Amino acid sequence: MKIVIAHSEEEFGKLAFAEIREVVYQDPACTLGLATGSTPIPLYKEMVKDHQENGTSYGKVRTFNLDEYVGLPKEHPESYISFMTRNLFSHVDIDMKNVNIPNGLAPDITAECARYSSLLDKVSVDVQVLGIGANGHIAFNEPGTPFDSKTHQVFLTQKTISDNARFFDSIDQVPKSALTMGIGEIMNAKKLLMLAAGSNKADAVYKMIKGPVDPSCPASILQKHPDVVIVLDRAAAAKL
Ligand code: GLP
């Protein structure tokens, strides 16, 4: 586990991007696992900047996102497909045919989870970007989720609903459920790039790195992955 600490938001983005750049430069047809939330935004800014300044191409890159809300129209600004389009996809030369995000509007949610899982079975994600919830969740795998889980529907905890309410006009508008890649599938990625910023993440970061590997902190399973880079800001690293 490599842990790096950034002293500014810009440095945070640059340190995270250095890990992605290495993978994309080595294999322009690589597979990236992507994440939403406020934390990866500095990374996506660096990817866009590098694409504009250096012409790094995403034309052959495939992407798999971690999760999506159930029932939110795709054009809703807080759907994860909207988030990704706004922050990354519309600014680089990615082929949208190579973009994969679970479909939270699928009429048969069980079949949609099976479809996403079978896609993931056939690929090898070169690097998976991750954030962490204040309760230690990764993607939408809430505390208690088995470590070998596959893509599934989750009902969000009250903590996650209230944490994510800041993105919506009111807490009642936060979807109660989501589709998420499972922890087993996340752990299959060749490399994990965990990003955490802010003092509200300090406890979860401590448990992820120093606590027991236990489903009560889903992110603690990262201790068992052979290639993990964790980029933190000083506030998120404060309890280490
Ligand atoms: C959401 C997402 C997670 C993300 C987490 C932290 O619940 N499903 O993938 O890591 O929130 O988000 P933020 O980066 O905004 O703190």
Boltz pocket constraint, residues with backbone or C-beta under 6 A from the ligand:
constraints:
  - pocket:
      binder: B
      contacts: [[A, 35], [A, 36], [A, 37], [A, 38], [A, 39], [A, 40], [A, 66], [A, 67], [A, 130], [A, 131], [A, 132], [A, 133], [A, 137], [A, 138], [A, 139], [A, 140], [A, 160], [A, 164], [A, 197]]
      max_distance: 6.0
